[in-house]
Amino acid sequence: MKVWVLRHGEAEPHARSDAQRNLTEHGRKQVLRSAAHLLGEQLDAIVVSPYVRAQQTASLVHDALGFAEPLVTVSWLTPESNPDRVIAELDALGLDNVLLVSHQPLVSSLLGLLVHGSRQSGEAMSTASLAELEGDGALAGLMTLRSLRHA
């Protein structure tokens, strides 16, 4: 199984709510640089947070890759989501190659849990950072971090 974790691109600092923040032009460019690393990968799904900046990030990646399947929007990829739940939901999806588009602090906690078995051991993920993990399944402490690229 391969799991790619992409943090959304740079977003505007303020909006009516955190969930409504849009990507900046710089953020869009960051996302496209990260998307280039996914060219040629055989994704089964792009799973994304409902927040606007994550939706915009996922749409840019979707279009850049010419991905045929629709985005899968889920409530369990928001900034404060529980990484244990994310792992359980990933397992339930039963996919071999999936891209998750989400936020801090979830993305770092999720990487720490998948790779080291600890939420506190996560890698730093700046805007549009892309992590590639591989393992027999999405299991705490049993995935290997293959790459981490910062836009």
N, CA and C atoms as a LAMMPS dump frame, in Angstrom:
ITEM: TIMESTEP
0
ITEM: NUMBER OF ATOMS
453
ITEM: BOX BOUNDS ff ff ff
-5.0000000000000000e+02 5.0000000000000000e+02
-5.0000000000000000e+02 5.0000000000000000e+02
-5.0000000000000000e+02 5.0000000000000000e+02
ITEM: ATOMS id mol type element x y z
1 1 1 N 0.854 -1.186 0
2 1 2 C 0 0 0
3 1 3 C 0.887 1.233 0
4 2 1 N 0.472 2.226 -0.785
5 2 2 C 1.129 3.526 -0.762
6 2 3 C 0.117 4.581 -0.331
7 3 1 N 0.567 5.452 0.547
8 3 2 C -0.244 6.587 0.99
9 3 3 C 0.602 7.835 0.789
10 4 1 N 0.054 8.78 0.045
11 4 2 C 0.688 10.087 -0.074
12 4 3 C -0.114 11.041 0.787
13 5 1 N 0.59 11.877 1.529
14 5 2 C -0.057 12.869 2.386
15 5 3 C 0.4 14.238 1.906
16 6 1 N -0.55 15.065 1.495
17 6 2 C -0.268 16.397 0.984
18 6 3 C -0.941 17.428 1.868
19 7 1 N -0.14 18.34 2.397
20 7 2 C -0.726 19.474 3.114
21 7 3 C -1.142 20.508 2.079
22 8 1 N -2.249 21.173 2.315
23 8 2 C -2.734 22.203 1.391
24 8 3 C -1.67 23.272 1.163
25 9 1 N -1.798 23.994 0.069
26 9 2 C -0.901 25.108 -0.225
27 9 3 C -1.16 26.299 0.676
28 10 1 N -0.299 27.297 0.555
29 10 2 C -0.429 28.517 1.355
30 10 3 C -1.826 29.109 1.179
31 11 1 N -2.438 29.471 2.296
32 11 2 C -3.795 30.032 2.277
33 11 3 C -3.787 31.451 2.817
34 12 1 N -4.825 32.184 2.435
35 12 2 C -4.968 33.545 2.945
36 12 3 C -5.085 33.486 4.467
37 13 1 N -4.586 34.505 5.163
38 13 2 C -4.559 34.44 6.627
39 13 3 C -5.923 34.552 7.299
40 14 1 N -6.883 35.201 6.64
41 14 2 C -8.179 35.428 7.294
42 14 3 C -9.333 35.177 6.333
43 15 1 N -10.41 34.705 6.893
44 15 2 C -11.688 34.546 6.183
45 15 3 C -12.775 34.525 7.252
46 16 1 N -14.02 34.367 6.858
47 16 2 C -15.111 34.326 7.836
48 16 3 C -14.912 33.224 8.856
49 17 1 N -14.341 32.113 8.396
50 17 2 C -14 31.014 9.298
51 17 3 C -12.756 30.336 8.758
52 18 1 N -12.101 29.559 9.589
53 18 2 C -10.903 28.837 9.164
54 18 3 C -11.212 27.938 7.979
55 19 1 N -12.355 27.316 7.979
56 19 2 C -12.73 26.38 6.915
57 19 3 C -12.917 27.069 5.565
58 20 1 N -13.088 28.391 5.553
59 20 2 C -13.372 29.12 4.318
60 20 3 C -12.158 29.817 3.724
61 21 1 N -10.984 29.618 4.293
62 21 2 C -9.782 30.275 3.765
63 21 3 C -9.41 29.718 2.39
64 22 1 N -9.124 30.614 1.451
65 22 2 C -8.751 30.259 0.087
66 22 3 C -7.242 30.163 -0.062
67 23 1 N -6.8 29.429 -1.079
68 23 2 C -5.38 29.411 -1.421
69 23 3 C -4.974 30.775 -1.967
70 24 1 N -3.728 31.147 -1.724
71 24 2 C -3.159 32.333 -2.356
72 24 3 C -2.596 31.914 -3.712
73 25 1 N -2.195 32.882 -4.516
74 25 2 C -1.555 32.558 -5.796
75 25 3 C -0.269 31.772 -5.552
76 26 1 N 0.493 32.181 -4.539
77 26 2 C 1.717 31.437 -4.181
78 26 3 C 1.363 30.004 -3.789
79 27 1 N 0.286 29.827 -3.043
80 27 2 C -0.155 28.499 -2.635
81 27 3 C -0.506 27.626 -3.821
82 28 1 N -1.134 28.206 -4.828
83 28 2 C -1.471 27.449 -6.038
84 28 3 C -0.201 26.966 -6.744
85 29 1 N 0.79 27.828 -6.806
86 29 2 C 2.067 27.445 -7.441
87 29 3 C 2.751 26.331 -6.643
88 30 1 N 2.721 26.445 -5.318
89 30 2 C 3.302 25.396 -4.47
90 30 3 C 2.653 24.044 -4.757
91 31 1 N 1.337 24.035 -4.834
92 31 2 C 0.589 22.795 -5.055
93 31 3 C 0.969 22.173 -6.397
94 32 1 N 1.085 22.987 -7.424
95 32 2 C 1.437 22.454 -8.739
96 32 3 C 2.848 21.853 -8.74
97 33 1 N 3.769 22.449 -7.987
98 33 2 C 5.119 21.859 -7.86
99 33 3 C 5.042 20.501 -7.175
100 34 1 N 4.221 20.393 -6.142
101 34 2 C 4.068 19.11 -5.454
102 34 3 C 3.366 18.085 -6.343
103 35 1 N 2.369 18.536 -7.088
104 35 2 C 1.622 17.63 -7.968
105 35 3 C 2.545 16.985 -8.999
106 36 1 N 3.571 17.701 -9.426
107 36 2 C 4.505 17.156 -10.421
108 36 3 C 5.165 15.873 -9.927
109 37 1 N 5.338 15.726 -8.612
110 37 2 C 5.95 14.515 -8.048
111 37 3 C 5.001 13.312 -8.095
112 38 1 N 3.737 13.553 -8.377
113 38 2 C 2.755 12.474 -8.442
114 38 3 C 2.501 11.988 -9.876
115 39 1 N 3.078 12.667 -10.841
116 39 2 C 2.896 12.254 -12.233
117 39 3 C 3.391 10.82 -12.409
118 40 1 N 2.6 10.016 -13.056
119 40 2 C 2.961 8.626 -13.297
120 40 3 C 2.578 7.664 -12.189
121 41 1 N 2.144 8.178 -11.048
122 41 2 C 1.694 7.31 -9.953
123 41 3 C 0.276 6.818 -10.25
124 42 1 N -0.018 5.627 -9.843
125 42 2 C -1.322 5.01 -10.095
126 42 3 C -2.22 5.168 -8.866
127 43 1 N -2.805 6.326 -8.703
128 43 2 C -3.678 6.582 -7.563
129 43 3 C -5.033 5.916 -7.749
130 44 1 N -5.556 5.368 -6.666
131 44 2 C -6.916 4.832 -6.664
132 44 3 C -7.929 5.911 -6.3
133 45 1 N -7.502 6.865 -5.451
134 45 2 C -8.419 7.911 -4.994
135 45 3 C -7.642 9.104 -4.469
136 46 1 N -8.286 10.264 -4.554
137 46 2 C -7.811 11.477 -3.89
138 46 3 C -8.861 11.792 -2.834
139 47 1 N -8.464 11.677 -1.571
140 47 2 C -9.367 11.857 -0.435
141 47 3 C -9.006 13.182 0.228
142 48 1 N -10 14.029 0.476
143 48 2 C -9.724 15.418 0.839
144 48 3 C -10.649 15.933 1.944
145 49 1 N -10.084 16.811 2.74
146 49 2 C -10.83 17.557 3.761
147 49 3 C -11.886 18.433 3.086
148 50 1 N -12.97 18.737 3.792
149 50 2 C -13.986 19.626 3.218
150 50 3 C -13.603 21.111 3.242
151 51 1 N -12.522 21.48 3.924
152 51 2 C -12.129 22.885 4.01
153 51 3 C -11.755 23.412 2.619
154 52 1 N -12.084 24.67 2.345
155 52 2 C -11.913 25.26 1.02
156 52 3 C -10.477 25.131 0.514
157 53 1 N -9.479 25.457 1.322
158 53 2 C -8.092 25.429 0.844
159 53 3 C -7.648 24.018 0.474
160 54 1 N -8.147 23.01 1.189
161 54 2 C -7.822 21.62 0.857
162 54 3 C -8.551 21.206 -0.419
163 55 1 N -9.799 21.622 -0.57
164 55 2 C -10.555 21.328 -1.789
165 55 3 C -9.871 21.945 -3.01
166 56 1 N -9.416 23.192 -2.869
167 56 2 C -8.723 23.858 -3.972
168 56 3 C -7.41 23.144 -4.292
169 57 1 N -6.687 22.721 -3.262
170 57 2 C -5.436 21.981 -3.45
171 57 3 C -5.703 20.678 -4.199
172 58 1 N -6.678 19.923 -3.728
173 58 2 C -7.004 18.637 -4.348
174 58 3 C -7.466 18.819 -5.796
175 59 1 N -8.228 19.861 -6.063
176 59 2 C -8.69 20.119 -7.432
177 59 3 C -7.522 20.425 -8.364
178 60 1 N -6.569 21.197 -7.887
179 60 2 C -5.381 21.494 -8.697
180 60 3 C -4.604 20.218 -9.017
181 61 1 N -4.419 19.356 -8.018
182 61 2 C -3.713 18.092 -8.227
183 61 3 C -4.507 17.211 -9.185
184 62 1 N -5.804 17.11 -8.954
185 62 2 C -6.704 16.309 -9.79
186 62 3 C -6.54 16.712 -11.258
187 63 1 N -6.594 18.009 -11.523
188 63 2 C -6.506 18.502 -12.898
189 63 3 C -5.102 18.315 -13.47
190 64 1 N -4.078 18.58 -12.664
191 64 2 C -2.693 18.436 -13.141
192 64 3 C -2.377 16.995 -13.529
193 65 1 N -2.961 16.045 -12.81
194 65 2 C -2.711 14.633 -13.091
195 65 3 C -3.654 14.075 -14.159
196 66 1 N -4.701 14.815 -14.481
197 66 2 C -5.715 14.286 -15.379
198 66 3 C -6.414 13.086 -14.765
199 67 1 N -6.607 13.149 -13.442
200 67 2 C -7.198 12.036 -12.701
201 67 3 C -8.677 11.904 -13.064
202 68 1 N -9.107 10.707 -13.397
203 68 2 C -10.463 10.498 -13.91
204 68 3 C -11.53 10.428 -12.817
205 69 1 N -11.187 9.918 -11.654
206 69 2 C -12.177 9.72 -10.589
207 69 3 C -12.469 11.04 -9.878
208 70 1 N -13.687 11.21 -9.348
209 70 2 C -13.998 12.425 -8.588
210 70 3 C -13.266 12.441 -7.245
211 71 1 N -13.086 13.637 -6.703
212 71 2 C -12.511 13.769 -5.366
213 71 3 C -13.446 13.128 -4.354
214 72 1 N -12.866 12.556 -3.296
215 72 2 C -13.643 11.963 -2.209
216 72 3 C -13.49 12.882 -0.995
217 73 1 N -14.54 13.624 -0.665
218 73 2 C -14.506 14.563 0.458
219 73 3 C -14.981 13.85 1.711
220 74 1 N -14.17 13.955 2.788
221 74 2 C -14.497 13.272 4.043
222 74 3 C -14.337 14.23 5.222
223 75 1 N -15.087 13.995 6.255
224 75 2 C -15.046 14.856 7.443
225 75 3 C -13.86 14.535 8.348
226 76 1 N -13.196 13.4 8.147
227 76 2 C -12.141 12.949 9.059
228 76 3 C -10.733 13.399 8.656
229 77 1 N -10.622 14.417 7.791
230 77 2 C -9.31 14.957 7.421
231 77 3 C -9.175 16.448 7.735
232 78 1 N -9.91 16.936 8.713
233 78 2 C -9.816 18.34 9.111
234 78 3 C -8.631 18.529 10.072
235 79 1 N -8.238 19.774 10.349
236 79 2 C -7.026 20.002 11.151
237 79 3 C -6.974 19.265 12.485
238 80 1 N -8.092 19.204 13.184
239 80 2 C -8.099 18.606 14.523
240 80 3 C -8.575 17.155 14.552
241 81 1 N -8.665 16.527 13.392
242 81 2 C -9.115 15.127 13.345
243 81 3 C -8.151 14.212 14.081
244 82 1 N -8.669 13.088 14.512
245 82 2 C -7.887 12.1 15.249
246 82 3 C -7.141 11.202 14.261
247 83 1 N -5.796 11.143 14.325
248 83 2 C -5.053 10.3 13.386
249 83 3 C -5.383 8.813 13.501
250 84 1 N -5.785 8.352 14.674
251 84 2 C -6.218 6.957 14.812
252 84 3 C -7.457 6.697 13.95
253 85 1 N -8.364 7.657 13.926
254 85 2 C -9.566 7.511 13.097
255 85 3 C -9.185 7.507 11.619
256 86 1 N -8.232 8.365 11.237
257 86 2 C -7.802 8.405 9.838
258 86 3 C -7.283 7.031 9.413
259 87 1 N -6.483 6.401 10.266
260 87 2 C -5.96 5.069 9.952
261 87 3 C -7.102 4.062 9.802
262 88 1 N -8.068 4.112 10.706
263 88 2 C -9.214 3.197 10.624
264 88 3 C -10.019 3.439 9.343
265 89 1 N -10.218 4.691 8.991
266 89 2 C -10.974 5.025 7.78
267 89 3 C -10.211 4.593 6.525
268 90 1 N -8.898 4.772 6.536
269 90 2 C -8.079 4.311 5.409
270 90 3 C -8.214 2.806 5.225
271 91 1 N -8.154 2.085 6.318
272 91 2 C -8.298 0.631 6.268
273 91 3 C -9.659 0.257 5.686
274 92 1 N -10.701 0.959 6.103
275 92 2 C -12.055 0.669 5.632
276 92 3 C -12.213 0.953 4.137
277 93 1 N -11.456 1.916 3.609
278 93 2 C -11.537 2.218 2.178
279 93 3 C -11.014 1.064 1.326
280 94 1 N -10.024 0.337 1.848
281 94 2 C -9.492 -0.816 1.133
282 94 3 C -8.763 -0.479 -0.154
283 95 1 N -8.14 0.669 -0.223
284 95 2 C -7.422 1.099 -1.423
285 95 3 C -5.93 0.8 -1.311
286 96 1 N -5.281 0.603 -2.453
287 96 2 C -3.839 0.327 -2.453
288 96 3 C -2.991 1.582 -2.578
289 97 1 N -3.498 2.602 -3.27
290 97 2 C -2.729 3.818 -3.535
291 97 3 C -3.642 5.026 -3.381
292 98 1 N -3.423 5.783 -2.333
293 98 2 C -4.344 6.881 -2.027
294 98 3 C -3.578 8.154 -1.678
295 99 1 N -4.106 9.282 -2.134
296 99 2 C -3.588 10.595 -1.779
297 99 3 C -4.552 11.228 -0.792
298 100 1 N -4.019 11.651 0.357
299 100 2 C -4.79 12.38 1.358
300 100 3 C -4.394 13.848 1.289
301 101 1 N -5.367 14.741 1.237
302 101 2 C -5.104 16.179 1.221
303 101 3 C -5.721 16.762 2.489
304 102 1 N -4.848 17.322 3.358
305 102 2 C -5.329 17.739 4.668
306 102 3 C -4.52 18.919 5.202
307 103 1 N -4.423 19.006 6.527
308 103 2 C -3.936 20.193 7.24
309 103 3 C -3.002 19.814 8.386
310 104 1 N -2.284 20.834 8.873
311 104 2 C -1.605 20.716 10.15
312 104 3 C -2.664 20.953 11.229
313 105 1 N -2.574 20.407 12.392
314 105 2 C -1.517 19.51 12.864
315 105 3 C -1.733 18.044 12.491
316 106 1 N -2.863 17.733 11.829
317 106 2 C -3.173 16.333 11.528
318 106 3 C -2.088 15.653 10.703
319 107 1 N -1.611 16.312 9.648
320 107 2 C -0.675 15.622 8.76
321 107 3 C 0.598 15.182 9.481
322 108 1 N 1.148 16.022 10.336
323 108 2 C 2.36 15.64 11.085
324 108 3 C 2.068 14.528 12.078
325 109 1 N 0.959 14.634 12.785
326 109 2 C 0.584 13.586 13.741
327 109 3 C 0.349 12.255 13.041
328 110 1 N -0.293 12.301 11.882
329 110 2 C -0.56 11.087 11.124
330 110 3 C 0.737 10.433 10.664
331 111 1 N 1.67 11.233 10.155
332 111 2 C 2.97 10.674 9.741
333 111 3 C 3.688 10.038 10.924
334 112 1 N 3.687 10.712 12.052
335 112 2 C 4.327 10.157 13.24
336 112 3 C 3.71 8.838 13.654
337 113 1 N 2.399 8.762 13.607
338 113 2 C 1.708 7.541 14.01
339 113 3 C 1.96 6.403 13.019
340 114 1 N 1.883 6.681 11.734
341 114 2 C 2.081 5.63 10.729
342 114 3 C 3.518 5.119 10.676
343 115 1 N 4.488 6.026 10.828
344 115 2 C 5.895 5.646 10.671
345 115 3 C 6.529 5.202 11.987
346 116 1 N 6.258 5.938 13.065
347 116 2 C 6.934 5.683 14.342
348 116 3 C 6.035 5.105 15.422
349 117 1 N 4.728 5.054 15.161
350 117 2 C 3.802 4.558 16.16
351 117 3 C 3.474 5.576 17.228
352 118 1 N 3.852 6.848 16.997
353 118 2 C 3.629 7.903 17.981
354 118 3 C 3.209 9.186 17.276
355 119 1 N 2.152 9.806 17.763
356 119 2 C 1.703 11.075 17.186
357 119 3 C 2.73 12.187 17.357
358 120 1 N 3.517 12.109 18.404
359 120 2 C 4.475 13.171 18.71
360 120 3 C 5.729 13.098 17.855
361 121 1 N 5.916 12.043 17.097
362 121 2 C 7.14 11.855 16.314
363 121 3 C 6.983 12.272 14.866
364 122 1 N 5.98 13.07 14.558
365 122 2 C 5.69 13.431 13.182
366 122 3 C 6.722 14.34 12.551
367 123 1 N 6.765 14.286 11.233
368 123 2 C 7.652 15.132 10.447
369 123 3 C 7.024 16.512 10.286
370 124 1 N 7.875 17.523 10.15
371 124 2 C 7.38 18.871 9.873
372 124 3 C 6.824 18.909 8.458
373 125 1 N 5.651 19.472 8.317
374 125 2 C 4.997 19.57 7.002
375 125 3 C 4.641 21.032 6.756
376 126 1 N 5.388 21.686 5.892
377 126 2 C 5.058 23.062 5.533
378 126 3 C 3.951 23.033 4.477
379 127 1 N 3.486 24.187 4.058
380 127 2 C 2.413 24.215 3.071
381 127 3 C 2.86 23.517 1.793
382 128 1 N 1.983 22.688 1.262
383 128 2 C 2.182 21.899 0.043
384 128 3 C 3.285 20.844 0.167
385 129 1 N 3.687 20.505 1.379
386 129 2 C 4.627 19.391 1.56
387 129 3 C 3.922 18.093 1.177
388 130 1 N 4.686 17.184 0.57
389 130 2 C 4.149 15.909 0.108
390 130 3 C 4.994 14.775 0.67
391 131 1 N 4.338 13.885 1.413
392 131 2 C 5.007 12.712 1.975
393 131 3 C 4.514 11.47 1.252
394 132 1 N 5.437 10.54 1.004
395 132 2 C 5.091 9.251 0.411
396 132 3 C 5.423 8.16 1.413
397 133 1 N 4.417 7.373 1.767
398 133 2 C 4.587 6.273 2.709
399 133 3 C 4.236 4.961 2.017
400 134 1 N 4.902 3.896 2.458
401 134 2 C 4.634 2.589 1.879
402 134 3 C 4.669 1.537 2.97
403 135 1 N 3.8 0.547 2.833
404 135 2 C 3.761 -0.55 3.794
405 135 3 C 2.718 -1.572 3.395
406 136 1 N 2.599 -2.619 4.188
407 136 2 C 1.616 -3.662 3.902
408 136 3 C 0.194 -3.173 4.144
409 137 1 N 0.047 -2.116 4.884
410 137 2 C -1.252 -1.525 5.169
411 137 3 C -1.055 -0.269 5.986
412 138 1 N -2.117 0.495 6.171
413 138 2 C -2.054 1.708 6.983
414 138 3 C -2.136 1.302 8.45
415 139 1 N -0.985 0.941 9.003
416 139 2 C -0.913 0.462 10.38
417 139 3 C 0.083 1.301 11.167
418 140 1 N -0.286 1.641 12.396
419 140 2 C 0.57 2.458 13.242
420 140 3 C 1.946 1.828 13.405
421 141 1 N 2.971 2.605 13.082
422 141 2 C 4.353 2.185 13.258
423 141 3 C 4.879 1.231 12.211
424 142 1 N 4.07 0.874 11.212
425 142 2 C 4.493 -0.14 10.249
426 142 3 C 4.61 0.364 8.813
427 143 1 N 4.54 1.671 8.621
428 143 2 C 4.741 2.205 7.278
429 143 3 C 6.126 2.854 7.219
430 144 1 N 6.691 2.894 6.034
431 144 2 C 8.004 3.494 5.816
432 144 3 C 7.832 4.803 5.065
433 145 1 N 8.505 5.843 5.555
434 145 2 C 8.496 7.13 4.864
435 145 3 C 9.494 7.046 3.718
436 146 1 N 8.999 7.002 2.485
437 146 2 C 9.856 6.883 1.289
438 146 3 C 10.411 8.219 0.858
439 147 1 N 9.612 9.28 1.007
440 147 2 C 10.098 10.619 0.655
441 147 3 C 9.243 11.669 1.333
442 148 1 N 9.855 12.829 1.514
443 148 2 C 9.146 14.001 2.034
444 148 3 C 9.692 15.188 1.281
445 149 1 N 8.819 15.798 0.491
446 149 2 C 9.229 16.92 -0.348
447 149 3 C 8.496 18.171 0.105
448 150 1 N 9.242 19.259 0.177
449 150 2 C 8.66 20.554 0.547
450 150 3 C 8.633 21.438 -0.688
451 151 1 N 7.492 22.057 -0.939
452 151 2 C 7.325 22.892 -2.141
453 151 3 C 8.091 24.203 -2.012
